[in-house]
Amino acid sequence: MKKFNFKNGLILSSIIRNVKLKKFEIRLFYLYRKEFANVRGLNIKLELLPCTVQSIDQSELKSISEKCERYYSEEKMLKMLSKGWECLGLKYKNEIVSLRWYNFKKCDSKLLPFLLKDNEVYITGAITFNDYRGKNIAPYLSLKMYERLAYLGRTIFYSIVSFSNTSAIRFHKKIGSDPYRLYLFIELFKKYRIRFPLRQYRS
């Protein structure tokens, strides 16, 4: 695989942002792959106590959807649960303030769909509500989620992040996660999809 550096990515990302064709989509994205063995040394202090980490069920979805705005409607979250997705949330003063979704069966992103092995999990949707941002909540929740998943035998964690999503990239850096691969995704007529691996950062 040829070397593809950050400067090349910025140039290509700038071109992509200016491509405005209704039947054509092109995106750069990172695939993250993290192993639990590399998580154990993380020391993330939460600036919001006391709190609890718990699985999210249907009874919590309506109140969550009212805060998620454009991210997750109640209907969308119910559909995700019915398809095997699970959700972990952090509760403070009897209120969910942050959440993450994960899937044991597959990565269902159209950017790079793939089935998961018995020791793998796909993680997405790191959300912390506005009033509670800047308090280390999302990294802390991620760490607790990794511990729970590892207890269940899921020790390899995958995530997908857009190349231009600098806040998500900073978040992954904070929890000790670096990109595994960089891909180019092309979709034509919302039907034909092609993916090109541009760079592998580690084996």
Long-range contacts (C-beta under 8 A, 24 or more apart in sequence): 1-197, 1-198, 1-199, 1-200, 2-198, 2-199, 3-199, 4-182, 4-198, 4-199, 5-199, 9-163, 9-182, 9-198, 12-184, 13-163, 13-164, 17-164, 23-188, 23-189, 23-190, 24-186, 24-187, 24-188, 25-185, 25-186, 25-187, 25-190, 26-184, 26-185, 26-186, 26-187, 27-111, 27-162, 27-163, 27-184, 27-185, 28-162, 28-163, 28-164, 28-182, 28-183, 28-184, 28-185, 28-198, 29-111, 29-112, 29-160, 29-161, 29-162, 29-163, 29-182, 29-183, 29-185, 30-160, 30-161, 30-162, 30-163, 30-169, 30-179, 30-180, 30-181, 30-182, 30-183, 31-112, 31-158, 31-159, 31-160, 31-179, 31-180, 31-181, 31-182, 31-183, 32-157, 32-158, 32-159, 32-160, 32-161, 32-172, 32-177, 32-178, 32-179, 32-180, 33-156, 33-157, 33-158, 33-180, 33-181, 34-146, 34-156, 34-157, 34-158, 34-159, 34-176, 34-177, 35-155, 35-156, 35-157, 36-146, 36-149, 36-150, 36-155, 36-156, 36-157, 37-155, 38-176, 39-143, 39-146, 39-147, 39-150, 39-175, 39-176, 41-176, 42-143, 42-175, 42-176, 44-136, 44-139, 44-140, 44-143, 44-175, 45-136, 45-140, 46-135, 46-136, 46-137, 46-140, 47-135, 47-136, 47-137, 48-92, 48-97, 48-132, 48-135, 48-136, 48-137, 50-92, 51-90, 51-91, 51-92, 51-97, 52-90, 52-91, 53-88, 53-89, 53-90, 53-91, 53-141, 53-144, 53-145, 53-148, 54-88, 54-89, 54-91, 55-86, 55-87, 55-88, 55-89, 56-87, 56-88, 56-89, 56-96, 56-99, 60-89, 60-96, 63-95, 63-96, 64-89, 64-96, 64-99, 67-129, 68-127, 71-125, 71-127, 72-125, 72-127, 87-125, 88-141, 88-144, 88-145, 88-148, 89-141, 90-137, 90-140, 90-141, 90-144, 92-132, 97-128, 97-129, 97-131, 97-132, 97-137, 98-126, 98-127, 98-128, 98-129, 98-132, 98-137, 98-138, 98-141, 99-125, 99-127, 99-141, 100-124, 100-125, 100-126, 100-127, 100-138, 100-141, 100-142, 100-145, 101-125, 102-145, 102-149, 104-154, 107-158, 107-160, 109-160, 110-187, 110-193, 111-160, 111-183, 111-185, 111-195, 112-160, 112-183, 112-185, 112-195, 116-158, 117-156, 118-153, 119-153, 119-154, 119-155, 119-156, 120-154, 120-156, 120-157, 120-158, 121-149, 121-154, 121-156, 121-157, 121-158, 122-158, 122-159, 123-157, 123-158, 123-159, 124-159, 124-160, 126-168, 126-171, 138-171, 139-171, 139-174, 139-175, 142-175, 143-175, 178-202
